Amino acid sequence: MKRAETRAVKAGSITIGGGAPVVVQSMAATKTQNVEATIEQVRMIHGAGAGLVRVAVDSRKDVECLGQVREAVPEANFVVDLQESYRLVTQVAPHVDKVRYNPGHLYHHEKSKPVAEKVAFIAETAEKHDCALRVGVNCGSVDPAMDEKYEGADEPGLEGVTAMVESALEHTRMLDDIGFTRYVVSMKDSDPRKVIAGNKRFAELRPEIPLHLGVTEAGMPPEGVIKTRIAFEQLLSQGVGDTIRVSLTLPFAEKWREVEAGKSILEDIEAGRFRSVPEFLDGGLNIISCPSCSRVENEAFIELAQDVKEMTVYAKEHDITIAVMGCRVNGPGETDDADLGLWCAPTFVNLKRGEEELGAYPYDEVLGRLKTELDALIEAKTGA
């Protein structure tokens, strides 16, 4: 497989970039405070061949439990996403090998403080505890200043790519300015076209920086695997990408399938077996759903995503995107670009039409309202 000459970034026992084999990673979907279940899932994912296993931490109690999980599975390399509290890095870093932060979330926390100061705080803590970093940019959560600055900069179908790339570039400059180079970058979206365009553009501008590839909220198999495969085939075949995550909506006991899918895609690319064409041209119904992580507040989300897929089969020929998101962290923003969006709270589901909120519905009622909205949308699009 063709590989770009990126610099090597060590994360625990593995190396990302520098000519090392592409690293497959996945994420534990259990609540971290359910220590036994999280230990079991980390072992499962690591045993399936994941070089890195991500565990969610949203509170100090989660940090305490993370320490227990790390102690129980010392052979795994751990990653934690700081989400909305960057100061948790001081508590998290002693227990992990890599820390991910989202520039968009960093923008919203402690707004009076310069972003560069927050980045320096994270990097200095990571260096103190021998951790690598990931600058993880998502199209759906780019900070508003970047969105506003680059509004209208992209051609139709690639909206948001420039803001995503420029956000990543800005943060790499911040890290470079303080002399911290032990980092990788990711630029993700639920649309493979945007993933391909963003990563290609970034790789041309900063070819030395290792890239983490993924199609966020890819959905359920097999469609979620196909979307991800399209992006990976177009990027990895050109030497772009050093570590990958296949994000699938799966029952907790089947999260190992993300690793299996990633390894299968890598094997096919290595052997020259490609299933995609140069551009993502497939039309029709597109269902986006997130990968059932520990932030999901009601496991009924997974069943709902599957029910949405089954109920909407009749609309498969229509160019409509439906997003089903499992939590309040990504749900509100990352359903905005969908024609119809559902994001799940503990006891109800928020339904949206684009950015317009249509209301909150019980889990057992939202499917019927979704169908009503879908039928109306099809009628409007077809003029029937």
Contacts in CASP RR format, 6 or more apart in sequence:
PFRMAT RR
TARGET T0000
AUTHOR 0000-0000-0000
METHOD contacts of the structure
MODEL  1
MKRAETRAVKAGSITIGGGAPVVVQSMAATKTQNVEATIEQVRMIHGAGA
GLVRVAVDSRKDVECLGQVREAVPEANFVVDLQESYRLVTQVAPHVDKVR
YNPGHLYHHEKSKPVAEKVAFIAETAEKHDCALRVGVNCGSVDPAMDEKY
EGADEPGLEGVTAMVESALEHTRMLDDIGFTRYVVSMKDSDPRKVIAGNK
RFAELRPEIPLHLGVTEAGMPPEGVIKTRIAFEQLLSQGVGDTIRVSLTL
PFAEKWREVEAGKSILEDIEAGRFRSVPEFLDGGLNIISCPSCSRVENEA
FIELAQDVKEMTVYAKEHDITIAVMGCRVNGPGETDDADLGLWCAPTFVN
LKRGEEELGAYPYDEVLGRLKTELDALIEAKTGA
1 22 0 8 1.000
1 236 0 8 1.000
1 237 0 8 1.000
1 239 0 8 1.000
1 266 0 8 1.000
1 269 0 8 1.000
1 270 0 8 1.000
2 237 0 8 1.000
2 238 0 8 1.000
2 239 0 8 1.000
3 17 0 8 1.000
3 18 0 8 1.000
3 19 0 8 1.000
3 239 0 8 1.000
4 203 0 8 1.000
4 207 0 8 1.000
4 239 0 8 1.000
4 240 0 8 1.000
4 241 0 8 1.000
4 242 0 8 1.000
5 18 0 8 1.000
5 19 0 8 1.000
5 207 0 8 1.000
5 208 0 8 1.000
6 17 0 8 1.000
6 18 0 8 1.000
6 19 0 8 1.000
6 207 0 8 1.000
6 208 0 8 1.000
6 209 0 8 1.000
6 210 0 8 1.000
6 211 0 8 1.000
6 241 0 8 1.000
6 242 0 8 1.000
7 17 0 8 1.000
7 18 0 8 1.000
7 181 0 8 1.000
7 208 0 8 1.000
7 209 0 8 1.000
7 210 0 8 1.000
8 15 0 8 1.000
8 16 0 8 1.000
8 17 0 8 1.000
8 18 0 8 1.000
8 19 0 8 1.000
8 20 0 8 1.000
8 210 0 8 1.000
9 15 0 8 1.000
9 16 0 8 1.000
9 17 0 8 1.000
9 132 0 8 1.000
9 182 0 8 1.000
9 183 0 8 1.000
9 184 0 8 1.000
9 210 0 8 1.000
10 16 0 8 1.000
10 132 0 8 1.000
10 182 0 8 1.000
11 52 0 8 1.000
11 77 0 8 1.000
11 79 0 8 1.000
11 97 0 8 1.000
11 98 0 8 1.000
11 131 0 8 1.000
11 132 0 8 1.000
12 77 0 8 1.000
12 97 0 8 1.000
12 98 0 8 1.000
12 132 0 8 1.000
13 77 0 8 1.000
14 20 0 8 1.000
14 23 0 8 1.000
14 51 0 8 1.000
14 52 0 8 1.000
14 77 0 8 1.000
16 23 0 8 1.000
16 132 0 8 1.000
16 184 0 8 1.000
16 210 0 8 1.000
16 212 0 8 1.000
16 242 0 8 1.000
16 243 0 8 1.000
17 184 0 8 1.000
17 210 0 8 1.000
17 242 0 8 1.000
17 243 0 8 1.000
18 210 0 8 1.000
18 242 0 8 1.000
19 242 0 8 1.000
20 242 0 8 1.000
22 236 0 8 1.000
22 241 0 8 1.000
22 242 0 8 1.000
22 243 0 8 1.000
22 244 0 8 1.000
22 266 0 8 1.000
23 51 0 8 1.000
23 52 0 8 1.000
23 242 0 8 1.000
23 243 0 8 1.000
23 244 0 8 1.000
24 49 0 8 1.000
24 50 0 8 1.000
24 51 0 8 1.000
24 243 0 8 1.000
24 244 0 8 1.000
24 245 0 8 1.000
24 259 0 8 1.000
24 262 0 8 1.000
24 263 0 8 1.000
24 266 0 8 1.000
25 50 0 8 1.000
25 51 0 8 1.000
25 52 0 8 1.000
25 53 0 8 1.000
25 54 0 8 1.000
25 79 0 8 1.000
25 243 0 8 1.000
25 244 0 8 1.000
25 245 0 8 1.000
26 45 0 8 1.000
26 48 0 8 1.000
26 50 0 8 1.000
26 53 0 8 1.000
26 54 0 8 1.000
26 245 0 8 1.000
26 246 0 8 1.000
26 255 0 8 1.000
26 256 0 8 1.000
26 258 0 8 1.000
26 259 0 8 1.000
27 45 0 8 1.000
27 53 0 8 1.000
27 54 0 8 1.000
27 55 0 8 1.000
27 56 0 8 1.000
27 245 0 8 1.000
27 247 0 8 1.000
27 255 0 8 1.000
27 258 0 8 1.000
27 291 0 8 1.000
27 293 0 8 1.000
28 38 0 8 1.000
28 41 0 8 1.000
28 42 0 8 1.000
28 45 0 8 1.000
28 53 0 8 1.000
28 54 0 8 1.000
28 55 0 8 1.000
28 56 0 8 1.000
28 255 0 8 1.000
28 293 0 8 1.000
28 294 0 8 1.000
29 41 0 8 1.000
29 250 0 8 1.000
29 252 0 8 1.000
29 255 0 8 1.000
29 291 0 8 1.000
29 292 0 8 1.000
29 293 0 8 1.000
29 294 0 8 1.000
29 296 0 8 1.000
30 37 0 8 1.000
30 38 0 8 1.000
30 40 0 8 1.000
30 41 0 8 1.000
30 252 0 8 1.000
30 294 0 8 1.000
31 37 0 8 1.000
31 38 0 8 1.000
31 294 0 8 1.000
32 38 0 8 1.000
32 55 0 8 1.000
32 56 0 8 1.000
32 57 0 8 1.000
32 62 0 8 1.000
32 65 0 8 1.000
32 66 0 8 1.000
32 69 0 8 1.000
32 294 0 8 1.000
33 61 0 8 1.000
33 62 0 8 1.000
33 65 0 8 1.000
35 65 0 8 1.000
35 68 0 8 1.000
35 69 0 8 1.000
35 72 0 8 1.000
37 252 0 8 1.000
38 55 0 8 1.000
38 65 0 8 1.000
38 69 0 8 1.000
38 294 0 8 1.000
39 68 0 8 1.000
39 69 0 8 1.000
39 72 0 8 1.000
39 73 0 8 1.000
41 252 0 8 1.000
41 255 0 8 1.000
42 53 0 8 1.000
42 55 0 8 1.000
42 69 0 8 1.000
42 73 0 8 1.000
42 76 0 8 1.000
42 78 0 8 1.000
43 73 0 8 1.000
43 76 0 8 1.000
44 255 0 8 1.000
44 256 0 8 1.000
45 53 0 8 1.000
45 76 0 8 1.000
45 255 0 8 1.000
45 256 0 8 1.000
45 258 0 8 1.000
45 259 0 8 1.000
46 53 0 8 1.000
46 73 0 8 1.000
46 75 0 8 1.000
46 76 0 8 1.000
47 256 0 8 1.000
48 256 0 8 1.000
48 259 0 8 1.000
48 260 0 8 1.000
49 259 0 8 1.000
49 263 0 8 1.000
50 76 0 8 1.000
50 259 0 8 1.000
51 76 0 8 1.000
51 77 0 8 1.000
52 77 0 8 1.000
52 78 0 8 1.000
52 79 0 8 1.000
52 97 0 8 1.000
52 98 0 8 1.000
52 243 0 8 1.000
53 76 0 8 1.000
53 77 0 8 1.000
53 78 0 8 1.000
53 79 0 8 1.000
54 78 0 8 1.000
54 79 0 8 1.000
54 80 0 8 1.000
54 81 0 8 1.000
54 100 0 8 1.000
55 66 0 8 1.000
55 69 0 8 1.000
55 78 0 8 1.000
55 79 0 8 1.000
55 80 0 8 1.000
55 96 0 8 1.000
55 294 0 8 1.000
56 62 0 8 1.000
56 80 0 8 1.000
56 81 0 8 1.000
56 83 0 8 1.000
56 293 0 8 1.000
56 294 0 8 1.000
56 295 0 8 1.000
57 63 0 8 1.000
57 66 0 8 1.000
57 80 0 8 1.000
57 81 0 8 1.000
57 82 0 8 1.000
57 83 0 8 1.000
57 88 0 8 1.000
57 92 0 8 1.000
58 83 0 8 1.000
58 84 0 8 1.000
58 85 0 8 1.000
58 295 0 8 1.000
60 88 0 8 1.000
60 91 0 8 1.000
63 88 0 8 1.000
63 91 0 8 1.000
63 92 0 8 1.000
63 95 0 8 1.000
66 78 0 8 1.000
66 80 0 8 1.000
66 92 0 8 1.000
66 95 0 8 1.000
66 96 0 8 1.000
67 95 0 8 1.000
69 78 0 8 1.000
70 78 0 8 1.000
70 95 0 8 1.000
70 96 0 8 1.000
77 97 0 8 1.000
77 98 0 8 1.000
78 95 0 8 1.000
78 96 0 8 1.000
78 97 0 8 1.000
78 98 0 8 1.000
79 96 0 8 1.000
79 97 0 8 1.000
79 98 0 8 1.000
79 99 0 8 1.000
79 100 0 8 1.000
79 134 0 8 1.000
80 92 0 8 1.000
80 95 0 8 1.000
80 96 0 8 1.000
80 98 0 8 1.000
80 99 0 8 1.000
80 100 0 8 1.000
81 99 0 8 1.000
81 100 0 8 1.000
81 101 0 8 1.000
81 102 0 8 1.000
82 88 0 8 1.000
82 89 0 8 1.000
82 92 0 8 1.000
82 99 0 8 1.000
82 100 0 8 1.000
82 101 0 8 1.000
82 102 0 8 1.000
82 105 0 8 1.000
82 122 0 8 1.000
83 102 0 8 1.000
83 105 0 8 1.000
83 295 0 8 1.000
83 329 0 8 1.000
84 105 0 8 1.000
84 108 0 8 1.000
84 109 0 8 1.000
84 329 0 8 1.000
85 109 0 8 1.000
86 101 0 8 1.000
86 105 0 8 1.000
86 106 0 8 1.000
86 109 0 8 1.000
86 118 0 8 1.000
86 121 0 8 1.000
86 122 0 8 1.000
87 121 0 8 1.000
89 99 0 8 1.000
89 101 0 8 1.000
89 121 0 8 1.000
89 122 0 8 1.000
89 125 0 8 1.000
89 126 0 8 1.000
90 125 0 8 1.000
92 99 0 8 1.000
93 99 0 8 1.000
93 125 0 8 1.000
93 126 0 8 1.000
93 128 0 8 1.000
93 129 0 8 1.000
93 131 0 8 1.000
94 129 0 8 1.000
96 131 0 8 1.000
97 130 0 8 1.000
97 131 0 8 1.000
97 132 0 8 1.000
98 131 0 8 1.000
98 132 0 8 1.000
98 133 0 8 1.000
98 134 0 8 1.000
99 122 0 8 1.000
99 126 0 8 1.000
99 131 0 8 1.000
99 132 0 8 1.000
99 133 0 8 1.000
99 134 0 8 1.000
100 133 0 8 1.000
100 134 0 8 1.000
100 135 0 8 1.000
100 136 0 8 1.000
100 186 0 8 1.000
101 122 0 8 1.000
101 133 0 8 1.000
101 134 0 8 1.000
101 135 0 8 1.000
101 136 0 8 1.000
102 136 0 8 1.000
102 137 0 8 1.000
102 138 0 8 1.000
102 141 0 8 1.000
103 115 0 8 1.000
103 135 0 8 1.000
103 136 0 8 1.000
103 137 0 8 1.000
103 142 0 8 1.000
103 143 0 8 1.000
103 167 0 8 1.000
103 168 0 8 1.000
103 170 0 8 1.000
103 171 0 8 1.000
104 137 0 8 1.000
104 141 0 8 1.000
104 142 0 8 1.000
104 143 0 8 1.000
104 167 0 8 1.000
105 141 0 8 1.000
106 115 0 8 1.000
106 118 0 8 1.000
106 119 0 8 1.000
106 143 0 8 1.000
107 115 0 8 1.000
107 143 0 8 1.000
107 144 0 8 1.000
107 145 0 8 1.000
108 143 0 8 1.000
109 118 0 8 1.000
110 118 0 8 1.000
115 174 0 8 1.000
116 174 0 8 1.000
116 177 0 8 1.000
119 171 0 8 1.000
119 174 0 8 1.000
119 175 0 8 1.000
119 178 0 8 1.000
120 174 0 8 1.000
120 178 0 8 1.000
122 133 0 8 1.000
123 133 0 8 1.000
123 175 0 8 1.000
123 178 0 8 1.000
123 180 0 8 1.000
123 183 0 8 1.000
124 178 0 8 1.000
124 180 0 8 1.000
125 131 0 8 1.000
126 132 0 8 1.000
126 133 0 8 1.000
126 180 0 8 1.000
126 182 0 8 1.000
127 180 0 8 1.000
127 182 0 8 1.000
132 182 0 8 1.000
132 183 0 8 1.000
132 184 0 8 1.000
133 175 0 8 1.000
133 180 0 8 1.000
133 182 0 8 1.000
133 183 0 8 1.000
133 184 0 8 1.000
134 183 0 8 1.000
134 184 0 8 1.000
134 185 0 8 1.000
134 186 0 8 1.000
134 212 0 8 1.000
135 168 0 8 1.000
135 171 0 8 1.000
135 172 0 8 1.000
135 175 0 8 1.000
135 183 0 8 1.000
135 184 0 8 1.000
135 185 0 8 1.000
135 186 0 8 1.000
136 168 0 8 1.000
136 185 0 8 1.000
136 186 0 8 1.000
136 187 0 8 1.000
136 188 0 8 1.000
136 212 0 8 1.000
137 164 0 8 1.000
137 167 0 8 1.000
137 168 0 8 1.000
137 171 0 8 1.000
137 185 0 8 1.000
137 186 0 8 1.000
137 187 0 8 1.000
137 188 0 8 1.000
138 164 0 8 1.000
138 187 0 8 1.000
138 188 0 8 1.000
138 189 0 8 1.000
138 216 0 8 1.000
138 330 0 8 1.000
138 334 0 8 1.000
139 160 0 8 1.000
139 161 0 8 1.000
139 163 0 8 1.000
139 164 0 8 1.000
139 187 0 8 1.000
139 188 0 8 1.000
139 189 0 8 1.000
139 190 0 8 1.000
139 191 0 8 1.000
139 194 0 8 1.000
139 337 0 8 1.000
140 189 0 8 1.000
140 330 0 8 1.000
140 333 0 8 1.000
140 334 0 8 1.000
140 336 0 8 1.000
140 337 0 8 1.000
141 330 0 8 1.000
141 333 0 8 1.000
141 334 0 8 1.000
142 160 0 8 1.000
142 163 0 8 1.000
142 164 0 8 1.000
142 167 0 8 1.000
143 167 0 8 1.000
146 163 0 8 1.000
146 166 0 8 1.000
146 167 0 8 1.000
146 170 0 8 1.000
147 160 0 8 1.000
147 163 0 8 1.000
149 163 0 8 1.000
149 166 0 8 1.000
150 160 0 8 1.000
150 162 0 8 1.000
150 163 0 8 1.000
150 166 0 8 1.000
151 163 0 8 1.000
152 159 0 8 1.000
153 160 0 8 1.000
153 162 0 8 1.000
153 163 0 8 1.000
154 160 0 8 1.000
154 161 0 8 1.000
154 162 0 8 1.000
157 191 0 8 1.000
157 193 0 8 1.000
157 194 0 8 1.000
158 193 0 8 1.000
158 194 0 8 1.000
158 197 0 8 1.000
159 337 0 8 1.000
160 194 0 8 1.000
161 189 0 8 1.000
161 194 0 8 1.000
161 197 0 8 1.000
161 198 0 8 1.000
161 201 0 8 1.000
164 187 0 8 1.000
164 189 0 8 1.000
164 194 0 8 1.000
164 198 0 8 1.000
165 187 0 8 1.000
165 198 0 8 1.000
165 201 0 8 1.000
165 202 0 8 1.000
165 205 0 8 1.000
168 185 0 8 1.000
168 187 0 8 1.000
168 202 0 8 1.000
169 202 0 8 1.000
169 205 0 8 1.000
169 206 0 8 1.000
171 185 0 8 1.000
172 183 0 8 1.000
172 185 0 8 1.000
172 206 0 8 1.000
172 209 0 8 1.000
175 181 0 8 1.000
175 183 0 8 1.000
183 209 0 8 1.000
184 209 0 8 1.000
184 210 0 8 1.000
184 211 0 8 1.000
184 212 0 8 1.000
184 242 0 8 1.000
184 243 0 8 1.000
185 202 0 8 1.000
185 206 0 8 1.000
185 209 0 8 1.000
185 210 0 8 1.000
185 211 0 8 1.000
185 212 0 8 1.000
186 211 0 8 1.000
186 212 0 8 1.000
186 213 0 8 1.000
186 214 0 8 1.000
187 195 0 8 1.000
187 198 0 8 1.000
187 199 0 8 1.000
187 202 0 8 1.000
187 211 0 8 1.000
188 195 0 8 1.000
188 214 0 8 1.000
188 215 0 8 1.000
188 216 0 8 1.000
189 195 0 8 1.000
189 215 0 8 1.000
189 216 0 8 1.000
190 215 0 8 1.000
190 216 0 8 1.000
190 217 0 8 1.000
190 218 0 8 1.000
190 227 0 8 1.000
190 288 0 8 1.000
190 323 0 8 1.000
190 334 0 8 1.000
191 215 0 8 1.000
191 280 0 8 1.000
192 215 0 8 1.000
192 227 0 8 1.000
192 228 0 8 1.000
192 230 0 8 1.000
192 231 0 8 1.000
192 234 0 8 1.000
192 280 0 8 1.000
193 279 0 8 1.000
193 280 0 8 1.000
195 213 0 8 1.000
195 214 0 8 1.000
195 215 0 8 1.000
195 231 0 8 1.000
195 235 0 8 1.000
196 230 0 8 1.000
196 231 0 8 1.000
196 234 0 8 1.000
196 235 0 8 1.000
196 280 0 8 1.000
199 211 0 8 1.000
199 213 0 8 1.000
199 235 0 8 1.000
199 240 0 8 1.000
199 241 0 8 1.000
200 235 0 8 1.000
200 238 0 8 1.000
200 240 0 8 1.000
202 209 0 8 1.000
202 211 0 8 1.000
203 211 0 8 1.000
203 240 0 8 1.000
203 241 0 8 1.000
210 241 0 8 1.000
210 242 0 8 1.000
210 243 0 8 1.000
211 240 0 8 1.000
211 241 0 8 1.000
211 242 0 8 1.000
211 243 0 8 1.000
212 241 0 8 1.000
212 242 0 8 1.000
212 243 0 8 1.000
212 244 0 8 1.000
212 245 0 8 1.000
213 231 0 8 1.000
213 232 0 8 1.000
213 235 0 8 1.000
213 236 0 8 1.000
213 240 0 8 1.000
213 241 0 8 1.000
213 243 0 8 1.000
213 244 0 8 1.000
213 245 0 8 1.000
214 228 0 8 1.000
214 231 0 8 1.000
214 232 0 8 1.000
214 244 0 8 1.000
214 245 0 8 1.000
214 246 0 8 1.000
214 247 0 8 1.000
215 224 0 8 1.000
215 227 0 8 1.000
215 228 0 8 1.000
215 231 0 8 1.000
215 246 0 8 1.000
215 247 0 8 1.000
216 247 0 8 1.000
216 290 0 8 1.000
216 334 0 8 1.000
217 247 0 8 1.000
217 288 0 8 1.000
217 289 0 8 1.000
217 290 0 8 1.000
217 291 0 8 1.000
217 323 0 8 1.000
217 325 0 8 1.000
217 330 0 8 1.000
217 334 0 8 1.000
218 224 0 8 1.000
218 225 0 8 1.000
218 227 0 8 1.000
218 228 0 8 1.000
218 246 0 8 1.000
218 247 0 8 1.000
218 248 0 8 1.000
218 288 0 8 1.000
218 289 0 8 1.000
218 291 0 8 1.000
219 227 0 8 1.000
219 247 0 8 1.000
219 248 0 8 1.000
219 249 0 8 1.000
219 287 0 8 1.000
219 288 0 8 1.000
219 289 0 8 1.000
219 290 0 8 1.000
219 291 0 8 1.000
219 305 0 8 1.000
220 248 0 8 1.000
220 249 0 8 1.000
220 250 0 8 1.000
220 287 0 8 1.000
220 289 0 8 1.000
220 305 0 8 1.000
220 306 0 8 1.000
220 309 0 8 1.000
221 248 0 8 1.000
221 250 0 8 1.000
221 257 0 8 1.000
221 261 0 8 1.000
223 287 0 8 1.000
224 246 0 8 1.000
224 248 0 8 1.000
225 246 0 8 1.000
225 248 0 8 1.000
225 261 0 8 1.000
225 265 0 8 1.000
226 275 0 8 1.000
228 246 0 8 1.000
228 247 0 8 1.000
228 261 0 8 1.000
228 262 0 8 1.000
228 265 0 8 1.000
229 265 0 8 1.000
229 268 0 8 1.000
229 275 0 8 1.000
229 276 0 8 1.000
230 276 0 8 1.000
230 280 0 8 1.000
231 280 0 8 1.000
232 244 0 8 1.000
232 262 0 8 1.000
232 265 0 8 1.000
232 266 0 8 1.000
232 269 0 8 1.000
233 265 0 8 1.000
233 269 0 8 1.000
233 274 0 8 1.000
233 275 0 8 1.000
233 276 0 8 1.000
234 276 0 8 1.000
234 278 0 8 1.000
235 241 0 8 1.000
236 244 0 8 1.000
236 266 0 8 1.000
236 269 0 8 1.000
237 269 0 8 1.000
237 274 0 8 1.000
244 262 0 8 1.000
244 265 0 8 1.000
244 266 0 8 1.000
245 258 0 8 1.000
246 258 0 8 1.000
246 259 0 8 1.000
246 261 0 8 1.000
246 262 0 8 1.000
246 265 0 8 1.000
247 258 0 8 1.000
247 290 0 8 1.000
247 291 0 8 1.000
248 257 0 8 1.000
248 258 0 8 1.000
248 261 0 8 1.000
248 291 0 8 1.000
249 289 0 8 1.000
249 290 0 8 1.000
249 291 0 8 1.000
249 292 0 8 1.000
249 302 0 8 1.000
249 305 0 8 1.000
249 306 0 8 1.000
249 324 0 8 1.000
250 257 0 8 1.000
250 258 0 8 1.000
250 291 0 8 1.000
250 292 0 8 1.000
250 302 0 8 1.000
251 292 0 8 1.000
251 302 0 8 1.000
252 292 0 8 1.000
252 299 0 8 1.000
255 292 0 8 1.000
258 291 0 8 1.000
268 274 0 8 1.000
268 275 0 8 1.000
283 319 0 8 1.000
284 316 0 8 1.000
284 317 0 8 1.000
284 318 0 8 1.000
284 319 0 8 1.000
284 320 0 8 1.000
285 312 0 8 1.000
285 315 0 8 1.000
285 316 0 8 1.000
285 317 0 8 1.000
285 318 0 8 1.000
285 319 0 8 1.000
285 320 0 8 1.000
285 321 0 8 1.000
285 322 0 8 1.000
286 319 0 8 1.000
286 320 0 8 1.000
286 321 0 8 1.000
286 322 0 8 1.000
287 305 0 8 1.000
287 308 0 8 1.000
287 309 0 8 1.000
287 312 0 8 1.000
287 321 0 8 1.000
287 322 0 8 1.000
287 323 0 8 1.000
287 324 0 8 1.000
288 321 0 8 1.000
288 322 0 8 1.000
288 323 0 8 1.000
288 324 0 8 1.000
288 338 0 8 1.000
289 305 0 8 1.000
289 308 0 8 1.000
289 323 0 8 1.000
289 324 0 8 1.000
289 325 0 8 1.000
290 324 0 8 1.000
290 325 0 8 1.000
290 326 0 8 1.000
290 327 0 8 1.000
290 330 0 8 1.000
290 331 0 8 1.000
290 334 0 8 1.000
292 299 0 8 1.000
292 301 0 8 1.000
292 302 0 8 1.000
292 326 0 8 1.000
293 327 0 8 1.000
295 326 0 8 1.000
295 327 0 8 1.000
295 329 0 8 1.000
295 330 0 8 1.000
296 302 0 8 1.000
296 326 0 8 1.000
296 327 0 8 1.000
296 344 0 8 1.000
297 326 0 8 1.000
297 327 0 8 1.000
297 328 0 8 1.000
297 344 0 8 1.000
297 345 0 8 1.000
297 346 0 8 1.000
298 344 0 8 1.000
298 345 0 8 1.000
298 346 0 8 1.000
298 347 0 8 1.000
298 363 0 8 1.000
300 344 0 8 1.000
300 363 0 8 1.000
301 324 0 8 1.000
301 326 0 8 1.000
301 344 0 8 1.000
304 324 0 8 1.000
304 342 0 8 1.000
304 344 0 8 1.000
304 349 0 8 1.000
304 363 0 8 1.000
304 366 0 8 1.000
304 367 0 8 1.000
305 324 0 8 1.000
307 367 0 8 1.000
308 322 0 8 1.000
308 324 0 8 1.000
308 342 0 8 1.000
308 367 0 8 1.000
308 370 0 8 1.000
311 367 0 8 1.000
311 370 0 8 1.000
311 371 0 8 1.000
312 322 0 8 1.000
312 374 0 8 1.000
315 374 0 8 1.000
315 378 0 8 1.000
318 378 0 8 1.000
318 381 0 8 1.000
318 382 0 8 1.000
319 381 0 8 1.000
320 339 0 8 1.000
320 340 0 8 1.000
320 374 0 8 1.000
320 377 0 8 1.000
320 378 0 8 1.000
320 381 0 8 1.000
321 337 0 8 1.000
321 338 0 8 1.000
321 339 0 8 1.000
321 340 0 8 1.000
322 338 0 8 1.000
322 339 0 8 1.000
322 340 0 8 1.000
322 341 0 8 1.000
322 342 0 8 1.000
322 370 0 8 1.000
322 374 0 8 1.000
323 331 0 8 1.000
323 334 0 8 1.000
323 335 0 8 1.000
323 337 0 8 1.000
323 338 0 8 1.000
323 340 0 8 1.000
323 341 0 8 1.000
323 342 0 8 1.000
323 343 0 8 1.000
324 341 0 8 1.000
324 342 0 8 1.000
324 343 0 8 1.000
324 344 0 8 1.000
325 331 0 8 1.000
325 334 0 8 1.000
325 335 0 8 1.000
325 341 0 8 1.000
325 342 0 8 1.000
325 343 0 8 1.000
325 344 0 8 1.000
326 343 0 8 1.000
326 344 0 8 1.000
327 343 0 8 1.000
327 344 0 8 1.000
328 343 0 8 1.000
328 345 0 8 1.000
330 343 0 8 1.000
331 343 0 8 1.000
332 343 0 8 1.000
332 350 0 8 1.000
335 341 0 8 1.000
335 342 0 8 1.000
335 343 0 8 1.000
335 352 0 8 1.000
335 354 0 8 1.000
336 352 0 8 1.000
336 354 0 8 1.000
336 355 0 8 1.000
337 354 0 8 1.000
338 352 0 8 1.000
338 354 0 8 1.000
339 353 0 8 1.000
339 354 0 8 1.000
339 377 0 8 1.000
340 351 0 8 1.000
340 352 0 8 1.000
340 353 0 8 1.000
340 354 0 8 1.000
340 370 0 8 1.000
340 373 0 8 1.000
340 374 0 8 1.000
340 377 0 8 1.000
341 351 0 8 1.000
341 352 0 8 1.000
341 353 0 8 1.000
341 354 0 8 1.000
342 349 0 8 1.000
342 350 0 8 1.000
342 351 0 8 1.000
342 352 0 8 1.000
342 366 0 8 1.000
342 370 0 8 1.000
343 349 0 8 1.000
343 350 0 8 1.000
343 352 0 8 1.000
344 350 0 8 1.000
344 363 0 8 1.000
345 360 0 8 1.000
347 362 0 8 1.000
347 363 0 8 1.000
348 360 0 8 1.000
348 361 0 8 1.000
348 362 0 8 1.000
348 363 0 8 1.000
348 366 0 8 1.000
349 360 0 8 1.000
349 361 0 8 1.000
349 362 0 8 1.000
349 363 0 8 1.000
349 366 0 8 1.000
350 357 0 8 1.000
350 359 0 8 1.000
350 360 0 8 1.000
351 357 0 8 1.000
351 358 0 8 1.000
351 359 0 8 1.000
351 360 0 8 1.000
351 361 0 8 1.000
351 366 0 8 1.000
351 369 0 8 1.000
351 370 0 8 1.000
351 373 0 8 1.000
352 358 0 8 1.000
353 373 0 8 1.000
353 377 0 8 1.000
358 369 0 8 1.000
358 373 0 8 1.000
361 369 0 8 1.000
378 384 0 8 1.000
END
